[in-house]
């Protein structure tokens, strides 16, 4: 297959990149699973936006403080200044955010100094991603291939020329393209307990390592403080930070509060781990008692339903919660245009790192960051009129035997190396 642009990943980064490219570009979107099984669908809390000019400095400071001031200031500025334009685009595509009397409602989450988060019930990611996916499926210039796993890059003279992939039947093929965009999401599949889909195992990182593409801060891995504790294994169900933003409190087994629930995520998660260790328990409790019942049912209907399925009525009793791996702040190093260290190779979303999050991501900056820099990558690609996809490649399938376990180990080893370097 030969295309102008190949985008690997069907989350908001990949979808928004496709929508932001010129319609004359022939594009293929590849996804390892079903198009609806990206982590973008799972985002609950909301999406940040700069509310007005007075909000710029507080928003900038909140983001930097949460990231322990290891953020790249320019990337933070680009994200915040672009936020309103992105929200307007989403609304134009048909995304619905909560309103009251015709005005947007804003909620507040941990480490935010003021409410600036737009939301749709407690399934904001699903609302945004499903809407963008519907708009992409309407485009005649975009082809979506599901159950297609990318295992390598096509490279000639140090320039990315597309990808090598495997379909659901195990057949290998190439997708040649003038520009390649990696939007493959996070690394939750490498962990026993994660809020991510298990098929997200950092394949793009392993491929980047294989080709000497620069990485950045890949040991910066965020643990979310509150996921629903169950005895069964599998993907952890997230209890959105906006629940604590609306007033929910954390309790130990004596019914005592032990932390300010609105501190940055890493601080709250560490406090929970310490309390669990001190008490010798596998979880702590989250009480929604301070939130009115009607607000719970309106704002958090999905969380309410899921907890009921597990036997907990959040309007009547606290729920057991435990931290779990949630987000990846590191990744393939990029600039504000999504460019990697390899020519005509771009990365966007959670698999990329331009330093916007620093060491710890501020709540509800993930969807915004993905969208802002996905659009930036699309605009840079559109401006490059010299790239072509006229090469021919042959592949040796033997190179990719046992690729899955090898790639996982490559990423885990690299994370340990980076961790040692930072220590």
C-alpha positions in Angstrom: 0.0 0.0 0.0 1.2 3.5 -0.9 -0.2 6.6 0.8 0.7 10.2 1.4 0.5 9.8 5.2 0.3 6.8 7.4 -0.9 7.4 11.0 -0.4 4.6 13.5 -3.1 4.8 16.2 -6.8 5.7 16.5 -6.9 7.8 19.6 -7.6 11.5 19.7 -4.0 12.3 18.5 -4.2 10.1 15.4 -7.8 11.1 14.6 -7.3 14.8 15.0 -4.1 14.7 12.9 -6.1 13.0 10.1 -8.9 15.6 10.3 -6.3 18.5 10.3 -4.5 17.3 7.2 -5.5 18.6 3.7 -8.3 16.6 2.0 -6.1 15.9 -1.0 -3.8 13.8 1.1 -4.4 10.1 0.9 -4.2 8.8 4.5 -4.3 5.4 6.2 -5.0 5.0 9.9 -3.7 1.8 11.4 -4.8 0.4 14.8 -3.6 -2.6 16.7 -7.1 -3.4 18.0 -10.6 -2.1 17.2 -10.8 1.6 16.4 -12.9 2.1 19.6 -10.2 0.5 21.8 -7.9 3.4 22.4 -7.2 4.9 25.8 -8.7 8.2 24.6 -12.1 6.5 24.9 -11.4 5.9 28.6 -10.6 9.4 29.7 -13.2 10.4 32.3 -12.6 13.7 33.9 -12.4 16.3 31.1 -10.3 18.6 29.0 -8.5 21.7 30.2 -8.9 25.1 28.5 -7.6 28.6 29.2 -10.8 30.3 30.3 -9.7 33.9 29.7 -6.5 36.0 29.6 -6.4 36.2 33.4 -6.3 32.4 33.6 -3.1 32.1 31.5 -0.6 32.7 34.4 -2.4 30.5 36.9 -2.9 27.7 34.3 0.8 27.9 33.4 1.9 27.8 37.0 -0.4 24.9 37.9 1.0 22.8 35.0 4.6 23.6 35.9 4.1 23.0 39.6 2.4 19.6 39.0 5.3 18.7 36.7 7.9 19.6 39.4 9.1 22.4 37.1 10.7 19.9 34.8 8.3 20.9 32.0 9.4 22.6 28.8 8.0 26.1 29.2 7.6 26.7 25.5 5.6 23.5 25.0 3.4 24.5 28.0 2.8 27.9 26.4 1.9 26.5 23.0 -0.6 24.0 24.7 -2.3 26.6 26.8 -2.5 29.3 24.1 -3.9 26.8 21.6 -6.5 25.4 23.9 -9.5 27.6 23.0 -9.0 27.1 19.3 -8.9 23.3 19.8 -12.1 23.4 21.9 -13.8 25.5 19.2 -12.8 22.8 16.6 -14.2 20.0 18.8 -17.5 21.8 19.2 -17.5 22.3 15.4 -17.1 18.6 14.9 -20.1 17.9 17.1 -18.6 17.3 20.6 -20.9 18.2 23.4 -19.7 19.7 26.7 -21.9 20.3 29.8 -23.7 23.6 29.9 -26.0 25.4 32.3 -28.3 28.2 31.1 -26.3 28.2 27.8 -22.9 28.7 29.5 -20.2 26.0 29.7 -19.8 24.4 33.1 -16.2 24.1 34.4 -15.0 21.6 37.0 -11.8 21.5 39.1 -9.4 18.7 39.7 -6.3 18.0 41.8 -3.5 20.6 41.6 -5.7 23.1 39.7 -6.0 26.5 41.3 -9.4 27.2 39.7 -12.1 25.4 37.7 -11.0 25.2 34.0 -12.0 21.8 32.9 -14.8 21.1 30.4 -16.5 17.8 30.6 -19.2 15.5 29.3 -20.7 13.5 32.2 -17.8 11.3 33.3 -17.0 10.0 29.8 -15.4 13.1 28.2 -12.8 11.0 26.3 -15.6 8.8 24.9 -17.6 11.8 23.8 -14.6 13.5 22.1 -13.0 10.3 20.5 -16.2 8.8 19.3 -17.2 12.1 17.6 -13.8 12.5 16.0 -13.9 8.9 14.8 -17.3 9.4 13.2 -16.0 12.5 11.4 -12.9 10.6 10.2 -15.0 7.8 8.9 -16.9 10.3 6.7 -13.7 11.4 4.9 -13.2 9.8 1.5 -9.4 10.3 1.7 -8.9 8.3 4.9 -8.8 4.5 5.1 -8.9 2.8 8.6 -7.3 -0.6 9.0 -8.2 -2.3 12.3 -6.4 -5.3 13.9 -3.2 -4.3 12.1 -0.1 -4.2 14.3 2.9 -2.1 13.2 6.2 -3.9 14.0 8.8 -1.7 12.2 9.5 1.4 10.2 10.5 1.6 6.6 13.7 3.7 6.4 15.8 4.8 3.5 18.9 7.0 3.9 17.8 7.9 7.4 14.3 9.1 6.3 11.1 7.4 7.4 9.2 6.0 4.5 6.3 4.2 6.1 5.8 1.1 8.3 5.8 -2.7 8.3 2.8 -4.4 9.9 1.0 -7.6 10.5 -2.7 -8.2 10.1 -5.0 -10.4 12.2 -4.1 -13.5 10.2 -0.4 -13.0 10.8 0.4 -11.8 7.3 3.1 -9.1 7.0 2.9 -6.2 4.6 4.3 -2.7 4.1 2.5 0.6 4.1 4.7 3.1 2.2 4.1 6.8 2.8 5.8 10.2 2.4 5.1 11.0 6.1 4.7 8.7 9.1 2.9 9.6 12.3 3.2 7.5 15.4 0.2 7.9 17.8 0.3 4.6 19.5 -0.6 5.6 23.1 0.9 4.6 26.3 2.6 1.6 28.0 0.0 0.3 30.4 0.2 -3.2 29.0 3.7 -3.6 30.5 2.2 -3.3 34.1 0.1 -5.8 36.1 -2.2 -3.0 37.3 -3.1 -0.2 34.8 -6.0 1.8 33.7 -4.8 1.4 30.1 -5.9 -1.2 27.5 -3.6 -4.2 27.8 -2.6 -4.1 24.1 -0.8 -0.8 24.6 2.7 -2.1 25.2 5.0 0.6 23.9 5.7 -0.9 20.5 6.5 2.5 19.0 9.2 3.0 21.7 10.8 -0.3 20.8 10.8 0.5 17.1 12.2 3.9 17.8 15.0 2.4 19.9 15.7 -0.1 17.1 16.3 2.8 14.7 18.1 5.1 17.0 15.3 7.6 17.2 15.7 9.9 20.3 13.6 9.3 23.4 12.9 11.5 26.4 12.2 10.8 30.0 10.8 7.4 29.5 11.0 6.6 33.2 8.4 9.3 33.9 5.4 7.1 34.5 2.3 8.4 36.3 0.5 6.4 38.9 -3.2 7.5 39.3 -4.2 7.6 43.0 -7.7 6.2 42.7 -8.8 3.1 40.8 -11.6 0.8 42.0 -10.1 -2.0 44.0 -11.3 -5.5 43.0 -9.8 -8.9 43.6 -10.0 -9.8 39.9 -7.1 -9.0 37.6 -7.4 -7.0 34.4 -7.7 -3.3 33.4 -8.2 -1.2 36.5 -11.4 1.0 36.5 -10.5 4.6 36.9 -12.2 6.7 39.5 -11.8 10.2 37.9 -9.9 12.9 39.7 -12.9 15.1 39.1 -14.7 13.1 41.8 -12.2 14.5 44.3 -12.4 17.9 42.6 -16.1 17.9 43.4 -15.4 17.1 47.1 -14.8 13.3 47.6 -12.4 12.5 50.4 -9.9 9.7 51.1 -10.2 7.7 54.3 -8.1 5.1 55.9 -9.7 2.0 57.5 -10.3 4.0 60.7 -12.4 6.4 58.7 -9.8 9.2 59.1 -8.6 11.6 56.3 -4.9 11.3 55.8 -4.1 13.6 52.8 -5.2 16.7 50.9 -7.1 15.1 48.0 -6.3 17.9 45.6 -2.5 17.7 45.7 -0.8 16.6 42.6 -1.3 12.9 41.6 2.1 11.6 42.5 1.8 13.2 46.0 -1.6 11.7 46.6 -0.6 8.3 45.2 2.4 8.2 47.5 0.3 9.1 50.5 -2.1 6.2 49.7 0.8 3.8 49.4 2.2 4.9 52.7 -1.2 4.6 54.4 -1.7 1.1 53.0 1.7 0.1 54.2 1.1 1.5 57.7 -2.3 -0.2 58.0 -1.2 -3.4 56.2 -4.2 -3.2 53.9 -4.6 -3.6 50.1 -6.6 -0.4 49.6 -8.0 2.8 51.2 -11.5 4.2 51.0 -12.9 7.0 48.9 -16.1 8.7 50.2 -18.4 10.6 47.9 -20.6 11.7 50.9 -19.7 15.4 50.5 -21.1 15.4 47.0 -25.0 15.7 46.6 -26.6 12.6 45.3 -28.1 14.4 42.3 -24.7 15.7 41.4 -23.2 12.2 41.5 -26.0 10.9 39.2 -25.6 13.8 36.8 -21.9 14.2 36.7 -20.6 10.7 37.4 -23.3 8.2 36.0 -20.7 5.8 34.5 -18.7 5.6 37.8 -22.0 5.2 39.7 -23.1 2.3 37.5 -19.7 0.5 37.5 -19.4 0.7 41.3 -23.0 -0.7 41.6 -21.9 -3.7 39.4 -19.1 -4.3 42.0 -21.6 -4.1 44.9 -21.0 -0.5 46.0 -23.5 2.3 46.0 -21.4 5.4 46.0 -24.4 7.5 47.2 -24.6 5.4 50.4 -21.1 4.1 51.2 -17.3 4.7 50.5 -15.6 2.6 47.8 -12.2 0.8 48.0 -9.6 2.4 45.9 -5.9 1.7 45.0 -3.3 3.4 42.9 -2.5 2.0 39.4 -0.3 2.9 36.4 -2.2 5.5 34.4 -0.1 7.7 32.1 3.2 8.0 30.4 4.9 11.4 30.5 8.0 10.3 28.6 8.2 9.0 25.1 9.6 9.7 21.6 11.2 13.1 21.7 9.5 15.7 19.6 9.3 19.4 19.0 6.2 21.6 18.9 5.5 20.4 15.3 5.6 16.7 16.4 8.9 16.1 14.6 11.2 13.3 15.9 14.9 13.0 15.4 14.2 11.0 12.2 13.3 13.0 9.1 9.6 12.8 8.1 8.8 10.7 11.2 6.3 12.4 13.6 4.9 11.3 17.0 1.9 12.7 18.8 -0.1 11.9 22.0 1.0 9.8 24.8 3.7 8.0 22.8 5.5 11.3 22.3 7.3 13.7 24.7 8.0 17.4 24.2 8.3 18.0 27.9 4.9 19.6 28.3 4.0 17.5 31.4 7.4 17.4 33.1 7.7 14.7 35.7 4.0 14.5 36.5 1.0 15.4 34.4 -1.6 17.9 35.6 -5.1 16.4 35.5 -7.0 16.7 32.3 -4.1 18.0 30.3 -3.7 14.8 28.4 -6.5 15.1 25.8 -5.6 18.8 25.2 -1.9 18.1 24.8 -2.7 15.3 22.3 -5.0 17.5 20.2 -2.8 20.6 20.2 0.4 18.9 19.0 -1.5 16.5 16.6 -2.7 19.6 14.8 0.8 21.0 14.9 2.1 17.9 13.2 -0.6 17.9 10.6 0.2 21.5 9.7 3.9 20.8 9.4 3.2 17.8 7.2 0.9 19.9 5.0 3.6 22.5 4.5 6.2 19.9 3.3 5.5 19.6 -0.4 8.8 17.9 -1.3 8.2 14.4 0.3 7.3 11.5 -1.9 6.6 7.8 -1.5 8.1 6.3 -4.6 10.4 3.8 -3.0 10.0 0.0 -3.0 10.8 -2.2 -0.1 11.1 -5.9 0.6 10.8 -7.3 4.1 12.2 -10.5 5.8 9.5 -11.8 8.1 12.1 -13.7 10.1 13.2 -10.4 11.6 9.9 -10.2 13.5 9.7 -13.7 15.0 8.8 -13.4 18.7 8.7 -9.6 18.2 6.1 -9.0 20.9 8.0 -10.2 23.9 11.3 -8.9 22.6 9.8 -5.4 22.1 8.3 -5.4 25.7 11.7 -6.3 27.1 13.5 -3.7 25.0 11.2 -1.0 26.5 11.4 -2.3 30.1 15.2 -2.4 29.8 15.4 1.2 28.4 13.1 2.4 31.2 15.4 0.9 33.8 18.4 2.6 32.1 16.7 6.0 32.1 15.7 5.5 35.7 19.3 4.8 36.7 20.5 7.9 34.8 18.0 10.1 36.6 19.0 8.7 39.9 
